[in-house]
Amino acid sequence: MKKYPFDGAVLFKQSLVKEDRRFARAFTAHLLRYATSKELSPADFLTIEAIVEKTAGENYRLRSLMREVILSESFLQGN
């Protein structure tokens, strides 16, 4: 795991941009766990990877990540 020093919001944003895929994966995992109110299963991690892959063309925009979480089987099944 690479570390980026930052001092303030601008440098923090720049560090996130450098690791956009990693950030997208972590954000998606947290959102899915929150949305389903359960611990994630191995199948959920496959869903997360699929969501991250699907949203790469949209530069992992938060709106696209949230949309794909809501449309995912993990969310729709409500397990």
C-alpha positions, 0 to 999 in steps of 0.5 A: 500500500502506497502512502501519500503525504498531504496537508489540506483538502487539495493534496488529499484530493490529489492523493485520491486521484492517484489511486482512483481504482483503489478508492472506488473499490473501498468506497463501493465496499463500504457503501454496499456493506452500509446499504445491505446492513450486513458483513460482506461475503466472498460473493459480494467482493466479486460484485464489488470488482464487477462494479469497479470494472463497470464504472471505470469508463466513467472514471469511477464517478460516485454517482455511477458507483452508487447506481451500480450498488443499487442495481447489484444483486447483493443489494436487490436480494437484501440478504 
